[in-house]
Amino acid sequence: MPGRTDSPAPASRPEAPAPRPRDARPARSTGTAPHASTALLPDGERADAERPAPSRPRHRRQLRRIGPGRVLEIGCGDGDTLADCAPGSVGIDHDPVSVERCRERGLTAYTADDFLAGPDARPGGFDALLCAHVLEHLDDEQVEGLLRAYLPYVRPGGGVVLITPQEAGHRAEAAPVRFTDFPLLRAFAESAGLAVRRTYSAPLPRAAGKLLRRNVFVLVAQVPR
């Protein structure tokens, strides 16, 4: 609905975390995970993808909504948000330079394939998943593949936060594939089997998104128990 900035949160809080499964294995059809923050771009647009993207906000408020546990951040960039996550959190990014910058800051980060081969790729090993400024660069198949690849690493009952830019931020992105708003975020989450808990505009109401680059769509969901 135009002008609406928030959807109601449920009255009850999620139950205490369930035990983390240790014997399950996430489905992997190809042996490699989808790259974070990359996309199949139409011919003629790849040069635009090389220009620097605008700096990203540190999503501290959104992190509070998924609790204090270990976070798996998809598309971590240079680690500005990852640095605010709980100890033991891990970032994944397609850019090896960004991964190296994270490591220089003392953070744990991997490229997608290195993550799968590393010690942190344990099913149910994370309390939450954060994916910010990534999905707008992917087509439907890539979004579904990304969520299917990484959600098994979040414990049952864990939190998921998906964040995409509103109009001004979308225009400033490096060659986004399509405008990814509340209805599309909800469709992706529900298709992945997530329970949507809340959607809202941040840091300002929805109308500010046409002018403020940092205004974003936020969807908070929960992994089924």
C-alpha positions as CSV (number, residue, x, y, z in Angstrom):
1,M,0.0,0.0,0.0
2,P,1.5,3.4,-1.0
3,G,2.9,5.3,2.0
4,R,3.0,2.3,4.3
5,T,6.4,2.0,6.0
6,D,5.9,-0.9,8.3
7,S,4.0,-4.2,8.5
8,P,2.9,-5.4,12.0
9,A,5.1,-7.7,13.9
10,P,3.5,-10.7,15.6
11,A,2.6,-10.2,19.2
12,S,4.5,-13.3,20.4
13,R,8.3,-13.6,20.3
14,P,10.0,-16.6,18.8
15,E,10.6,-19.5,21.1
16,A,14.0,-20.4,22.5
17,P,16.5,-21.6,19.9
18,A,16.1,-25.3,19.0
19,P,19.2,-27.5,19.1
20,R,21.4,-27.1,16.0
21,P,21.4,-30.0,13.6
22,R,24.8,-31.6,13.2
23,D,24.1,-34.4,10.8
24,A,22.1,-32.7,8.1
25,R,23.7,-31.7,4.8
26,P,22.6,-28.8,2.6
27,A,21.7,-29.6,-0.9
28,R,24.4,-28.7,-3.4
29,S,23.5,-29.4,-7.0
30,T,26.8,-28.0,-8.5
31,G,29.3,-28.1,-5.7
32,T,29.7,-24.3,-5.8
33,A,27.7,-21.6,-4.1
34,P,26.2,-18.7,-6.0
35,H,28.4,-15.6,-5.9
36,A,27.3,-12.9,-3.5
37,S,26.7,-9.5,-5.0
38,T,27.2,-10.5,-8.6
39,A,24.8,-11.0,-11.5
40,L,24.4,-12.0,-15.1
41,L,24.2,-8.6,-16.7
42,P,22.8,-7.8,-20.2
43,D,25.4,-7.2,-22.9
44,G,26.6,-3.6,-22.9
45,E,26.1,-3.1,-19.1
46,R,29.2,-4.8,-17.8
47,A,31.3,-1.7,-18.0
48,D,28.9,0.1,-15.7
49,A,29.4,-2.7,-13.1
50,E,33.0,-1.6,-12.8
51,R,32.2,1.8,-11.4
52,P,32.4,2.0,-7.6
53,A,29.1,1.5,-5.8
54,P,28.1,4.1,-3.1
55,S,29.2,3.4,0.4
56,R,26.9,1.1,2.3
57,P,25.4,2.0,5.7
58,R,26.2,-0.1,8.7
59,H,23.0,-2.0,9.5
60,R,23.2,-1.9,13.3
61,R,19.5,-1.5,13.9
62,Q,18.7,-4.4,11.6
63,L,21.3,-6.6,13.4
64,R,19.5,-6.0,16.7
65,R,16.3,-7.5,15.2
66,I,18.0,-10.8,14.6
67,G,19.6,-11.1,18.0
68,P,23.1,-11.4,19.3
69,G,24.2,-14.7,17.8
70,R,26.6,-15.6,15.0
71,V,25.7,-14.0,11.6
72,L,26.4,-15.2,8.1
73,E,26.6,-12.1,6.0
74,I,26.2,-12.6,2.2
75,G,27.9,-9.8,0.3
76,C,30.0,-8.5,3.1
77,G,32.1,-6.1,1.1
78,D,34.9,-4.6,3.2
79,G,33.3,-5.7,6.4
80,D,31.8,-2.5,7.8
81,T,28.6,-4.3,8.9
82,L,30.4,-7.6,9.7
83,A,32.5,-5.7,12.2
84,D,29.4,-5.0,14.2
85,C,28.3,-8.6,14.3
86,A,28.8,-11.0,17.2
87,P,32.1,-12.9,17.5
88,G,32.2,-15.9,15.3
89,S,30.3,-14.2,12.5
90,V,31.4,-14.8,8.9
91,G,31.2,-12.8,5.7
92,I,31.0,-14.1,2.1
93,D,31.8,-11.9,-0.9
94,H,32.6,-12.7,-4.6
95,D,35.4,-10.1,-4.6
96,P,38.7,-11.6,-3.3
97,V,40.0,-8.0,-2.6
98,S,37.1,-7.3,-0.3
99,V,37.6,-10.6,1.4
100,E,41.3,-9.8,2.0
101,R,40.3,-6.3,3.4
102,C,38.0,-8.0,5.9
103,R,40.7,-10.4,7.0
104,E,43.1,-7.4,7.4
105,R,40.6,-6.0,9.9
106,G,40.6,-9.3,11.9
107,L,37.3,-10.5,10.5
108,T,36.5,-13.9,9.1
109,A,35.5,-13.8,5.4
110,Y,35.6,-16.1,2.4
111,T,34.8,-16.1,-1.3
112,A,31.8,-18.4,-2.0
113,D,33.8,-21.5,-2.9
114,D,36.3,-21.1,-0.1
115,F,33.5,-20.9,2.4
116,L,32.1,-24.3,1.2
117,A,35.5,-25.8,1.6
118,G,36.2,-24.2,5.0
119,P,35.5,-25.1,8.6
120,D,32.7,-22.6,9.1
121,A,30.4,-24.3,6.5
122,R,28.5,-26.4,9.1
123,P,24.8,-26.9,8.7
124,G,22.9,-25.0,11.4
125,G,26.1,-23.3,12.5
126,F,24.8,-19.7,12.4
127,D,22.1,-17.9,14.3
128,A,21.1,-15.6,11.5
129,L,21.7,-14.6,7.9
130,L,22.1,-11.1,6.6
131,C,21.9,-10.2,2.9
132,A,22.1,-6.5,2.2
133,H,22.4,-4.8,-1.2
134,V,22.8,-8.0,-3.1
135,L,19.4,-9.3,-4.3
136,E,18.8,-6.3,-6.6
137,H,21.8,-7.5,-8.7
138,L,20.4,-11.0,-9.2
139,D,17.6,-12.5,-11.4
140,D,15.0,-14.8,-10.0
141,E,17.0,-18.0,-10.5
142,Q,20.1,-16.5,-8.9
143,V,18.1,-15.3,-5.8
144,E,16.5,-18.7,-5.4
145,G,19.9,-20.4,-5.8
146,L,21.6,-18.1,-3.3
147,L,18.9,-18.6,-0.6
148,R,18.8,-22.3,-1.2
149,A,22.6,-22.5,-0.9
150,Y,23.1,-20.5,2.3
151,L,19.9,-21.0,4.4
152,P,20.9,-24.5,5.5
153,Y,23.8,-23.0,7.4
154,V,21.3,-21.1,9.7
155,R,19.8,-23.0,12.6
156,P,16.1,-23.8,12.7
157,G,14.3,-20.8,14.2
158,G,17.2,-18.5,13.2
159,G,16.7,-15.0,11.8
160,V,17.0,-13.7,8.2
161,V,17.3,-10.1,7.2
162,L,17.1,-9.1,3.5
163,I,17.8,-5.5,2.6
164,T,17.6,-3.7,-0.8
165,P,17.8,0.0,-1.8
166,Q,14.8,2.2,-2.5
167,E,14.6,4.5,-5.5
168,A,17.6,6.8,-4.9
169,G,19.8,4.1,-3.8
170,H,18.8,1.8,-6.6
171,R,19.7,4.5,-9.2
172,A,23.2,4.8,-7.5
173,E,23.9,1.1,-7.6
174,A,26.3,-0.4,-10.1
175,A,24.1,-1.9,-12.8
176,P,21.3,-3.4,-10.7
177,V,19.1,-6.0,-12.5
178,R,15.7,-4.8,-11.2
179,F,14.0,-2.8,-8.5
180,T,13.5,-5.1,-5.5
181,D,10.8,-3.8,-3.2
182,F,8.6,-5.2,-0.4
183,P,6.4,-7.4,-2.6
184,L,9.4,-9.0,-4.3
185,L,11.4,-9.5,-1.1
186,R,8.3,-11.2,0.4
187,A,7.9,-13.4,-2.6
188,F,11.6,-14.5,-2.4
189,A,11.4,-15.2,1.3
190,E,8.2,-17.2,1.1
191,S,9.4,-19.1,-1.9
192,A,12.5,-20.1,0.2
193,G,10.1,-21.3,2.9
194,L,10.8,-18.5,5.4
195,A,8.2,-17.1,7.8
196,V,8.1,-13.3,7.2
197,R,7.9,-11.5,10.5
198,R,8.2,-7.9,9.5
199,T,8.9,-5.4,6.7
200,Y,9.8,-1.8,7.1
201,S,11.5,1.2,5.6
202,A,14.8,2.5,7.2
203,P,16.1,4.8,8.4
204,L,13.2,7.0,7.3
205,P,9.6,6.4,6.1
206,R,9.1,5.0,2.6
207,A,8.5,8.4,0.9
208,A,12.1,9.4,1.7
209,G,13.4,6.6,-0.6
210,K,13.0,8.7,-3.7
211,L,15.6,11.2,-2.5
212,L,17.7,9.5,0.2
213,R,20.2,6.9,-1.1
214,R,20.5,5.2,2.3
215,N,16.8,4.5,2.6
216,V,16.2,0.8,2.3
217,F,13.6,-1.9,2.2
218,V,14.1,-4.3,5.1
219,L,12.5,-7.8,5.5
220,V,12.9,-9.8,8.7
221,A,12.1,-13.5,8.5
222,Q,12.6,-16.7,10.4
223,V,14.0,-20.1,9.3
224,P,11.4,-22.8,10.0
225,R,11.9,-25.0,13.0
